[in-house]
Amino acid sequence: MSRTKTSTYEGFTAEERAAMKDHAQDAKKEARRGSRADKAAEAERDLLAKIAEMSDSDRIMAERVHAVVTANAPMLAPKLWYGMPAYALDGKVVCFFQSAEKFKARYATLGFSDQAKLDEGAMWATSFALTEVTAEVEARIAALVRQAVS
């Protein structure tokens, strides 16, 4: 019996492969760090350096998201996750910022993992498109982040 190929799957995209490589580098770097305080300080420096590398619109949004998250959930530790700025509680990512440029998307994304306590009934959003971070958007992010860690 012979099978005919009906799928056109060609593997991971270049962006997906780059994200996996970033994740592997992040994990290696984290394993080499010394004390807990050194790890936290270096993780935040890495996150800020990654934000600084972003294109202007993504960088501006990521900086505002970083400021809002750190002000409203200081218990979350900044870190890189698959090459993206992320914030973790007890080592588990709660939320992350995904730049539009990195995945050639129309908009940046603020996402929340299953660790976030955003549950509302039988269905709720876990990621949000960002085109601009206004005062209203900052207030919404602050409320989501506080809910995520409550």
C-alpha positions, 0 to 999 in steps of 0.5 A: 500500500502506498501513501500519497502525500497530502500535507505541505508541512515544511517544518518550523518557520525561520521566526519559530527556529530563531525563538527556539534558539533564543530560548536555548541561549536564555536557559544556558545563560540562566544556568551559569549565573551565580547567586539568586540576586545576581541572577535577578539583576542579570535577567533584568539587564538582559530583558532591558537589552532585548527591549533596547534592540527592538524597533522604535514602535515595539521598543516604546510599547515594551518599555511602557509594558515593563514599567506598568508590570514592575510597578503593579506586580513587583513580585514578578521577576523580569526574564527572557522567555523564547527571546521575549521580555517576560515576567515570572512568579516562582520561575514560571512565566505569568505574562510576556511581551511579543514584538510585532517585528520579531514574528512579522506580525501586524501588532505586538502582543501582551500575553498571559500563560496558564499561570495567570489568574485571569479566569472568568467563567468558561472562557477568557482572553489570554493575549491582547493585541497592542498597537499603542500604549496609551494611558487607558491601555496602561490602566488595563494592563495594570488591572490585568497584571494585578489580577494575574498575580492575585 
